[in-house]
Amino acid sequence: MTTTADAPRSPGRPRSTRVDEAIVEATLDLLAEGSTIEALSIEAIAARAGVGKATIYRRWSGKDALIIDTLRTLKGPPTMPNEANAREDLVTLLSQVGRNPDARAASIFPCMMPTIQRDSDMHRLYQELLEPRRQVMRDVLQRGIERGEIRPDLDIELTLAMLTAPVLLQRLLRWHPKLGIDDDDLPERVVDALLTGIGAA
């Protein structure tokens, strides 16, 4: 998807970073306050940001483009491992699953799930948002295979799900409170348990 942030700009007055930030912040605030993606309008975002609708449309092609850029800002860039070894890198990556630099994420992402499930376009946009994070983990697993740390016949896509799902489920839903799982050591425990099965013989 191409947003106006990606498109070449014609000569003229420079685009205001402050205005961009005000629009993104307004979008985040409205979502955090309980607005659904379907109900969220460019008019409401413009009013909250104190700009005109035309200002938004000069920057983004429409609401979907603005939403995906806003959510990308909310999650921040993917964590980059230090490439020491597969175990350390996987623990580093899993430590960030379900955690976001902006506290509003805790209100926004759970409310997005019904929309993502119903709307194929929003599901596609959400997958685009997650894909860079998946690729970082794929690269870690592939390096582990090349170093002989992980068995060569590994199903990488299945392993991504097996690594991520328990951490995300526990952090978002406290799925099994009687386990007494500590959020801080859960990623390490998941990685160690799984490496027992996927480690090279």
C-alpha positions in Angstrom: 0.0 0.0 0.0 1.3 3.5 -0.9 0.6 6.4 1.5 1.4 9.9 0.8 4.4 9.4 3.2 5.8 7.1 0.5 4.8 9.1 -2.6 7.1 11.7 -4.1 6.1 15.3 -3.2 6.0 18.2 -5.6 7.9 21.3 -4.8 6.2 23.7 -2.4 5.8 24.3 1.3 7.4 21.4 3.3 5.1 19.0 5.0 4.7 19.7 8.8 5.8 16.9 11.0 3.9 18.5 13.9 0.6 18.2 11.9 1.4 14.6 11.0 1.9 13.8 14.7 -1.3 15.6 15.7 -3.3 13.5 13.2 -1.8 10.2 14.3 -2.2 11.1 18.0 -5.9 12.1 17.4 -6.5 8.7 15.7 -4.9 6.8 18.6 -6.8 8.8 21.2 -10.2 8.1 19.5 -9.4 4.4 19.2 -8.2 4.2 22.8 -11.5 5.9 23.9 -13.5 3.1 22.4 -14.2 4.1 18.8 -14.4 1.1 16.5 -12.5 1.3 13.2 -15.7 1.1 11.3 -17.2 4.1 13.2 -14.0 6.1 13.2 -14.3 8.9 10.6 -11.9 11.3 8.9 -14.2 14.1 10.1 -13.8 13.0 13.8 -10.0 12.7 13.4 -9.7 16.1 11.8 -11.8 17.7 14.5 -9.7 16.1 17.3 -6.4 17.0 15.6 -7.5 20.6 14.8 -7.0 20.3 11.1 -9.2 20.2 8.0 -10.1 16.9 6.2 -8.2 18.1 3.2 -5.0 18.2 5.3 -5.5 14.5 6.1 -6.2 13.5 2.5 -3.1 15.3 1.4 -1.1 13.0 3.6 -3.0 9.7 3.4 -5.1 8.2 0.6 -7.9 7.3 2.9 -8.8 6.0 6.4 -7.2 2.6 5.9 -3.9 4.0 5.0 -4.0 6.4 8.0 -5.0 3.5 10.3 -2.2 1.2 9.3 0.4 4.0 9.6 -1.1 4.9 13.0 -0.9 1.3 14.3 2.7 1.0 13.0 3.5 4.0 15.1 1.8 2.5 18.1 3.8 -0.8 17.9 7.1 0.9 17.2 9.8 -0.8 15.1 10.5 -4.5 15.4 13.0 -5.5 18.0 16.3 -6.4 16.4 18.3 -9.3 18.0 22.0 -9.2 18.5 22.5 -12.4 16.5 24.5 -14.0 19.3 22.8 -17.4 19.1 19.3 -18.7 18.3 18.3 -19.1 22.0 19.3 -15.6 23.1 17.8 -14.0 20.0 14.4 -15.8 20.4 14.2 -14.9 24.1 14.9 -11.2 23.1 12.1 -11.3 20.5 9.5 -13.1 22.6 10.2 -10.7 25.5 8.5 -8.0 23.3 5.5 -10.0 22.3 2.3 -8.5 23.7 4.2 -5.4 24.9 4.0 -2.0 23.2 5.8 1.3 23.9 2.4 3.1 24.0 0.0 2.3 26.9 -2.9 2.9 24.6 -2.2 -0.3 22.8 -3.7 -2.3 25.7 -7.1 -0.6 24.9 -6.8 -0.5 21.1 -5.6 -3.9 19.9 -8.2 -6.1 21.8 -11.0 -3.8 20.4 -9.6 -4.2 16.9 -9.9 -8.0 16.8 -13.6 -8.2 15.9 -13.0 -5.8 13.0 -10.0 -7.7 11.8 -12.0 -11.0 11.9 -14.9 -9.5 9.9 -13.2 -7.2 7.5 -10.8 -8.9 5.0 -9.2 -5.6 4.0 -8.4 -4.8 7.7 -7.2 -8.4 8.2 -4.8 -7.9 5.3 -3.6 -4.5 6.7 -3.0 -6.1 10.1 -1.0 -8.9 8.5 1.2 -6.3 6.8 1.8 -4.7 10.2 2.9 -8.0 11.7 4.9 -9.3 8.8 8.2 -7.5 9.6 8.2 -8.9 13.1 7.6 -12.4 11.7 10.4 -12.0 9.3 12.9 -11.0 12.0 12.0 -14.3 13.8 12.3 -16.3 10.6 15.8 -14.9 10.1 16.8 -16.0 13.6 15.5 -19.5 13.0 17.2 -19.7 9.6 20.5 -18.6 11.1 20.1 -21.2 13.8 19.7 -23.9 11.2 22.8 -22.6 9.3 24.9 -22.6 12.5 23.8 -26.2 13.3 21.8 -25.0 16.4 18.4 -26.1 15.1 17.5 -29.1 13.1 17.5 -28.5 9.3 14.0 -30.0 8.6 12.3 -27.4 10.8 8.9 -26.1 9.8 9.6 -22.5 10.3 6.1 -21.1 10.0 4.7 -23.6 12.5 7.5 -22.8 14.9 6.7 -19.1 14.7 3.2 -19.9 15.9 4.4 -22.2 18.6 6.8 -19.6 20.0 4.5 -16.6 19.9 1.1 -18.0 20.8 1.7 -19.0 24.4 3.4 -15.7 25.3 0.7 -13.6 23.6 -2.1 -15.6 25.1 -0.8 -15.5 28.6 0.0 -11.8 28.5 -3.2 -10.6 26.9 -5.7 -13.0 28.6 -3.9 -14.4 31.7 -5.1 -17.6 30.1 -3.9 -19.9 32.9 -3.6 -17.9 36.2 -3.0 -21.0 38.3 0.3 -21.7 36.6 1.9 -18.9 38.4 3.7 -17.8 35.3 6.0 -14.8 35.6 5.8 -12.5 32.6 9.5 -11.8 32.8 10.7 -15.4 32.6 7.9 -16.8 30.3 9.7 -16.1 27.0 12.8 -17.9 28.3 10.8 -20.9 29.5 8.9 -21.1 26.2 12.1 -21.0 24.1 13.9 -23.6 26.3 10.9 -25.9 26.1 10.7 -25.6 22.4 14.4 -25.9 21.7 14.3 -29.3 23.3 12.3 -30.4 20.3 13.7 -28.3 17.5 17.4 -28.3 18.6 19.9 -30.1 16.4 20.7 -33.6 17.5 
